[in-house]
């Protein structure tokens, strides 16, 4: 594990408020979308290996 350093001349701030239901919905939709993309990429990568035979 490595230390993550802040970029030079960039300050990160955090807003400690609760998320609105709309923001929660958008985040959930984004996570589901990314999982679907990842699942499709894994299927594509593993598909050619199914036809290979071990001799």
N, CA and C atoms as a LAMMPS dump frame, in Angstrom:
ITEM: TIMESTEP
0
ITEM: NUMBER OF ATOMS
165
ITEM: BOX BOUNDS ff ff ff
-5.0000000000000000e+02 5.0000000000000000e+02
-5.0000000000000000e+02 5.0000000000000000e+02
-5.0000000000000000e+02 5.0000000000000000e+02
ITEM: ATOMS id mol type element x y z
1 1 1 N 0.85 -1.167 0
2 1 2 C 0 0 0
3 1 3 C 0.899 1.235 0
4 2 1 N 0.499 2.238 -0.777
5 2 2 C 1.32 3.438 -0.832
6 2 3 C 0.528 4.642 -0.344
7 3 1 N 1.244 5.681 -0.025
8 3 2 C 0.637 6.912 0.47
9 3 3 C 0.159 7.725 -0.718
10 4 1 N -1.061 8.217 -0.627
11 4 2 C -1.614 9.065 -1.676
12 4 3 C -1.346 10.511 -1.284
13 5 1 N -0.634 11.21 -2.124
14 5 2 C -0.289 12.597 -1.842
15 5 3 C -1.185 13.519 -2.664
16 6 1 N -1.513 14.659 -2.063
17 6 2 C -2.322 15.646 -2.775
18 6 3 C -1.491 16.279 -3.873
19 7 1 N -2.128 16.56 -5.023
20 7 2 C -1.403 17.266 -6.086
21 7 3 C -0.963 18.65 -5.617
22 8 1 N 0.089 19.152 -6.214
23 8 2 C 0.622 20.449 -5.842
24 8 3 C -0.385 21.552 -6.172
25 9 1 N -0.561 22.495 -5.296
26 9 2 C -1.456 23.653 -5.459
27 9 3 C -2.935 23.269 -5.592
28 10 1 N -3.332 22.131 -5.027
29 10 2 C -4.735 21.715 -5.03
30 10 3 C -5.127 21.399 -3.591
31 11 1 N -6.226 21.996 -3.141
32 11 2 C -6.732 21.732 -1.801
33 11 3 C -8.051 20.98 -1.899
34 12 1 N -8.173 19.904 -1.119
35 12 2 C -9.407 19.139 -1.08
36 12 3 C -10.191 19.54 0.158
37 13 1 N -11.48 19.771 -0.012
38 13 2 C -12.337 20.069 1.124
39 13 3 C -13.484 19.073 1.139
40 14 1 N -14.028 18.836 2.322
41 14 2 C -15.111 17.878 2.491
42 14 3 C -16.296 18.584 3.122
43 15 1 N -17.459 18.365 2.537
44 15 2 C -18.7 18.907 3.076
45 15 3 C -19.348 17.796 3.894
46 16 1 N -19.499 17.982 5.194
47 16 2 C -19.958 16.925 6.08
48 16 3 C -21.463 16.766 6.165
49 17 1 N -22.202 17.169 5.141
50 17 2 C -23.658 17.06 5.199
51 17 3 C -24.129 15.696 4.697
52 18 1 N -25.37 15.371 4.97
53 18 2 C -25.98 14.139 4.476
54 18 3 C -26.32 14.291 2.997
55 19 1 N -26.286 13.182 2.275
56 19 2 C -26.663 13.219 0.87
57 19 3 C -28.179 13.309 0.725
58 20 1 N -28.608 13.994 -0.305
59 20 2 C -30.041 14.056 -0.592
60 20 3 C -30.442 12.745 -1.272
61 21 1 N -31.719 12.404 -1.243
62 21 2 C -32.154 11.172 -1.928
63 21 3 C -31.801 11.181 -3.421
64 22 1 N -31.847 12.345 -4.052
65 22 2 C -31.491 12.441 -5.469
66 22 3 C -30.007 12.132 -5.676
67 23 1 N -29.152 12.644 -4.796
68 23 2 C -27.72 12.369 -4.9
69 23 3 C -27.439 10.894 -4.655
70 24 1 N -28.11 10.297 -3.694
71 24 2 C -27.934 8.864 -3.42
72 24 3 C -28.351 8.038 -4.634
73 25 1 N -29.447 8.428 -5.28
74 25 2 C -29.947 7.734 -6.467
75 25 3 C -28.915 7.804 -7.593
76 26 1 N -28.344 8.984 -7.813
77 26 2 C -27.356 9.152 -8.877
78 26 3 C -26.104 8.314 -8.609
79 27 1 N -25.661 8.296 -7.368
80 27 2 C -24.473 7.508 -7.016
81 27 3 C -24.747 6.029 -7.214
82 28 1 N -25.902 5.555 -6.781
83 28 2 C -26.266 4.145 -6.946
84 28 3 C -26.342 3.763 -8.423
85 29 1 N -26.934 4.631 -9.232
86 29 2 C -27.035 4.361 -10.669
87 29 3 C -25.646 4.279 -11.298
88 30 1 N -24.748 5.167 -10.887
89 30 2 C -23.387 5.159 -11.418
90 30 3 C -22.658 3.866 -11.038
91 31 1 N -22.808 3.435 -9.799
92 31 2 C -22.156 2.204 -9.336
93 31 3 C -22.678 1.007 -10.124
94 32 1 N -23.993 0.918 -10.31
95 32 2 C -24.57 -0.188 -11.074
96 32 3 C -24.075 -0.169 -12.519
97 33 1 N -23.979 1.01 -13.11
98 33 2 C -23.489 1.144 -14.478
99 33 3 C -22.043 0.65 -14.583
100 34 1 N -21.2 1.056 -13.656
101 34 2 C -19.798 0.642 -13.681
102 34 3 C -19.661 -0.863 -13.479
103 35 1 N -20.478 -1.451 -12.601
104 35 2 C -20.442 -2.899 -12.395
105 35 3 C -20.851 -3.635 -13.661
106 36 1 N -21.846 -3.114 -14.373
107 36 2 C -22.289 -3.737 -15.618
108 36 3 C -21.187 -3.68 -16.668
109 37 1 N -20.522 -2.55 -16.769
110 37 2 C -19.422 -2.416 -17.726
111 37 3 C -18.303 -3.386 -17.367
112 38 1 N -17.959 -3.475 -16.099
113 38 2 C -16.89 -4.366 -15.657
114 38 3 C -17.261 -5.816 -15.952
115 39 1 N -18.515 -6.197 -15.724
116 39 2 C -18.95 -7.565 -15.991
117 39 3 C -18.857 -7.88 -17.482
118 40 1 N -19.21 -6.931 -18.344
119 40 2 C -19.115 -7.149 -19.786
120 40 3 C -17.658 -7.297 -20.211
121 41 1 N -16.765 -6.496 -19.64
122 41 2 C -15.346 -6.575 -19.994
123 41 3 C -14.754 -7.902 -19.56
124 42 1 N -15.125 -8.4 -18.415
125 42 2 C -14.61 -9.683 -17.933
126 42 3 C -15.103 -10.796 -18.842
127 43 1 N -16.362 -10.739 -19.263
128 43 2 C -16.911 -11.757 -20.149
129 43 3 C -16.185 -11.743 -21.485
130 44 1 N -15.932 -10.565 -22.018
131 44 2 C -15.229 -10.475 -23.292
132 44 3 C -13.813 -11.02 -23.189
133 45 1 N -13.141 -10.731 -22.101
134 45 2 C -11.769 -11.186 -21.949
135 45 3 C -11.691 -12.695 -21.769
136 46 1 N -12.669 -13.28 -21.1
137 46 2 C -12.594 -14.704 -20.837
138 46 3 C -13.218 -15.547 -21.944
139 47 1 N -13.987 -14.96 -22.844
140 47 2 C -14.665 -15.718 -23.884
141 47 3 C -13.697 -16.46 -24.816
142 48 1 N -12.621 -15.864 -25.311
143 48 2 C -11.723 -16.605 -26.209
144 48 3 C -11.05 -17.795 -25.527
145 49 1 N -10.88 -17.752 -24.245
146 49 2 C -10.214 -18.834 -23.53
147 49 3 C -11.085 -20.085 -23.432
148 50 1 N -12.385 -19.939 -23.622
149 50 2 C -13.276 -21.096 -23.517
150 50 3 C -13.039 -22.099 -24.652
151 51 1 N -12.618 -21.616 -25.827
152 51 2 C -12.452 -22.483 -26.985
153 51 3 C -11.099 -23.177 -27.024
154 52 1 N -10.181 -22.777 -26.187
155 52 2 C -8.842 -23.375 -26.198
156 52 3 C -8.889 -24.772 -25.583
157 53 1 N -8.119 -25.672 -26.158
158 53 2 C -8.046 -27.026 -25.62
159 53 3 C -6.657 -27.248 -25.042
160 54 1 N -6.626 -27.956 -23.969
161 54 2 C -5.338 -28.339 -23.386
162 54 3 C -4.921 -29.664 -23.994
163 55 1 N -3.708 -29.733 -24.475
164 55 2 C -3.253 -30.96 -25.119
165 55 3 C -2.204 -31.607 -24.26
